[in-house]
Amino acid sequence: MLKGIVTVSLKQDVLDPQGQAVLHSLQTLGFPEAQNVRIGKSIEVWLEESDSQKAESRLKEMCEALLVNSVIEDYSFEIVED
């Protein structure tokens, strides 16, 4: 069995209000060196597949079909042995 780890983040030109709120909180708590925060998500998908290239292809299809909103998000992924 293989595991796909997808990392999703907002595109650079998309406003990230959650990141801005976290940045403000960090600075208020005494972390002035924090200058920018972007919030993203990590998605783990276990694949019943032994061929890593096939798993990679299927995971990419999953990202494009459901897991990622390509209008406002970028993503990367890796396949690892579970």
Helices and strands as residue ranges (DSSP letters): E 2-10, H 17-28, E 40-47, H 52-62, I 63-67, E 73-81
